[in-house]
Amino acid sequence: MRAVRSFVRREGRLTAGQRRALDALAGRYTLDPAGGPLEPAAVFGRHAPFLLEIGCGAGELLVSLATARPEQDYLGIEVYRPGVGRLLQALARQGCDNVRVLASDAAEVLEQRLRPESLDGVYVFFPDPWPKKRHHKRRLLNRDVLGCIASRLKEHGRLYVATDWSDYAAAVLEAARQVPQLTNLGAGAELAPRPRWRPLTRFERRALDAGRPVIDLVFARAC
């Protein structure tokens, strides 16, 4: 679907605790990045609403939602190993069994591993903005990826996006207009209110501290 990756693998330094978590908890919480199509019922052992977060970082959102909504199942995609280590630690502390983590390219997971109409919701909060114009081609949320997300959503499923880069938000809105399966649920200027259930993450705090307003967008899979 895309030859240019939307991320760079920044390994960072693993703490001893994060390394232990990756070694001890990977079998419980992570999925094989080389596996075949995902079957949520087989992964979680039940039929339940299934939601995806792309770029879940240290899992502030996933852990919050998984503990508040144990009746739902979640998949997080993240390639930054220190973040995955922190996420696994948090999941173990909270005793969450309704989250799995996949360290893979999100576009490839959407295209190759998730079946059409398998997702009840998708979260993409503060994706890498690639602010330099020559790097805009690396931004994840282009027309092709939005089209693939739409095809993986169930009827009336939701796509939630948040960014603190206004030109990225404008580009997402324009790309979404070219995807007939997506309906913008925003009100004035096609923007949406901040979801009350979204925790204030360090990325959002950093944006607010820098004086950049956060823009929320919500789309639904059309009938």
C-alpha positions in Angstrom: 0.0 0.0 0.0 2.9 2.4 0.7 6.6 2.1 -0.1 7.6 5.0 2.2 7.4 4.2 5.9 5.7 6.6 8.2 8.1 5.8 11.1 11.8 5.4 11.9 12.8 2.7 14.4 14.3 4.7 17.2 15.5 2.0 19.6 16.4 4.2 22.5 17.8 2.8 25.7 15.9 0.0 27.5 15.9 0.1 31.2 16.5 -3.1 33.1 12.8 -3.2 34.0 11.7 -2.7 30.4 14.0 -5.5 29.2 12.7 -7.8 31.9 9.1 -7.0 30.9 9.9 -7.7 27.2 11.5 -11.0 28.1 8.9 -12.2 30.7 5.7 -10.7 29.3 6.1 -10.9 25.5 4.5 -14.3 25.4 1.5 -13.1 27.2 0.8 -9.8 25.5 2.6 -9.6 22.1 1.8 -11.1 18.8 4.1 -12.5 16.2 4.9 -9.8 13.7 5.4 -12.4 11.0 2.0 -14.1 11.6 -0.9 -14.4 9.3 -4.3 -12.7 9.3 -5.5 -12.0 12.9 -8.6 -13.7 14.3 -9.6 -11.7 17.4 -11.8 -14.5 18.7 -8.8 -16.9 18.6 -6.4 -14.3 20.1 -8.6 -13.4 23.0 -10.7 -16.5 23.4 -14.0 -14.7 23.0 -16.2 -12.7 20.7 -16.1 -9.0 21.7 -15.8 -5.5 20.3 -12.3 -5.2 18.8 -10.4 -1.9 18.6 -7.0 -0.8 17.3 -4.6 1.9 18.4 -1.9 2.8 15.9 1.2 4.2 17.6 0.2 3.3 21.2 3.5 4.4 22.7 3.7 3.4 26.4 0.0 2.6 26.3 -1.5 5.4 28.4 -4.7 5.2 26.3 -4.8 1.4 25.9 -4.3 0.8 29.6 -6.9 3.4 30.5 -9.5 2.0 28.1 -8.7 -1.7 28.8 -9.3 -1.3 32.5 -12.4 0.9 32.1 -13.9 -1.3 29.4 -13.0 -4.9 30.1 -15.8 -6.1 27.8 -13.8 -4.8 24.8 -10.5 -6.2 23.2 -7.7 -4.0 22.0 -4.7 -4.3 19.7 -1.9 -1.7 19.9 0.7 -1.2 17.2 4.0 0.2 18.3 7.6 -0.2 17.0 9.5 1.7 19.8 10.7 -1.1 22.1 11.2 1.0 25.3 7.6 2.1 24.9 6.4 -1.5 24.5 8.4 -2.4 27.6 6.6 0.3 29.6 3.2 -0.8 28.2 3.8 -4.5 29.1 4.7 -3.4 32.6 1.5 -1.4 32.9 -0.6 -4.2 31.6 0.8 -6.6 34.0 0.3 -4.2 36.9 -3.3 -3.7 36.0 -3.9 -7.4 35.2 -5.3 -6.6 31.7 -5.9 -9.6 29.6 -7.8 -7.7 26.8 -4.8 -6.1 25.1 -2.3 -7.4 22.6 0.7 -5.6 21.1 2.2 -5.9 17.7 5.5 -4.4 16.7 4.9 -3.9 12.9 4.3 -1.3 10.3 0.7 -0.1 10.8 0.0 0.1 7.0 1.1 -3.5 6.5 -0.9 -4.7 9.5 -4.0 -3.0 8.1 -3.6 -4.4 4.6 -2.3 -7.9 5.3 -3.4 -9.0 8.8 -6.7 -7.4 9.6 -9.8 -8.6 7.8 -12.4 -6.3 6.2 -15.0 -5.1 8.6 -13.2 -6.6 11.6 -12.7 -3.4 13.7 -15.2 -1.5 15.8 -12.9 1.5 16.2 -9.4 2.9 15.4 -7.4 5.4 17.4 -4.6 7.4 15.8 -3.5 10.0 18.4 -0.6 12.3 17.7 1.0 10.4 14.8 4.5 11.6 13.8 3.7 14.9 12.0 6.8 14.9 9.8 6.6 18.7 9.8 9.1 19.4 7.0 7.3 19.6 3.7 9.8 17.3 2.0 8.8 14.6 4.5 5.0 15.0 4.2 5.0 11.8 2.1 6.0 9.9 5.2 2.8 10.9 7.1 0.7 7.8 7.9 -2.8 9.2 7.3 -2.9 9.6 3.5 -5.8 8.7 1.3 -4.7 5.1 0.7 -4.3 4.3 4.4 -7.6 6.0 5.3 -9.3 4.0 2.6 -7.8 0.8 4.1 -8.9 1.8 7.6 -12.4 2.4 6.3 -12.5 -1.0 4.8 -11.4 -2.6 8.0 -14.0 -0.8 10.1 -17.4 -2.4 10.7 -20.5 -0.5 9.6 -20.7 2.7 11.9 -17.2 2.0 13.3 -15.3 5.0 14.3 -11.9 6.5 13.5 -10.6 8.9 16.0 -7.6 11.2 15.1 -5.8 13.9 17.1 -2.9 16.1 16.1 -1.4 19.3 17.2 -0.3 20.2 13.6 -3.0 22.1 11.9 -1.6 21.4 8.4 -1.7 17.7 9.1 -5.3 17.9 10.3 -6.2 19.8 7.1 -4.4 17.1 5.0 -6.3 14.4 6.8 -9.6 16.1 6.2 -8.9 16.5 2.5 -7.8 12.9 2.2 -10.9 11.7 4.0 -13.1 13.6 1.6 -11.7 11.3 -1.1 -12.7 8.1 0.8 -16.5 7.6 0.2 -16.7 5.1 3.0 -15.8 7.7 5.6 -18.2 10.3 7.0 -16.9 13.2 9.0 -18.8 13.5 12.3 -17.3 16.9 13.2 -19.4 19.9 13.7 -18.2 23.4 13.1 -15.3 23.5 10.6 -15.6 19.7 10.5 -13.7 19.4 13.8 -14.8 17.3 16.8 -14.7 18.0 20.5 -11.9 16.3 22.6 -13.1 12.9 23.7 -13.6 12.9 27.5 -12.2 9.4 27.7 -8.9 10.2 26.2 -6.2 10.6 28.9 -3.9 13.5 28.7 -0.7 11.9 27.5 2.8 13.4 27.5 2.6 14.1 23.8 -0.5 16.2 24.3 1.0 18.0 27.3 4.1 18.8 25.3 1.9 20.3 22.5 -0.1 22.4 24.9 3.0 23.6 26.7 4.4 24.7 23.3 1.2 26.6 22.6 -0.1 24.3 19.9 -3.8 23.7 20.0 -4.9 20.0 19.7 -7.3 19.2 16.8 -9.6 16.3 17.1 -11.3 14.6 14.1 -13.8 11.8 14.2 -15.0 9.7 11.2 -17.5 6.9 10.9 -17.7 4.0 8.4 -20.6 4.8 6.2 -23.3 2.3 5.4 
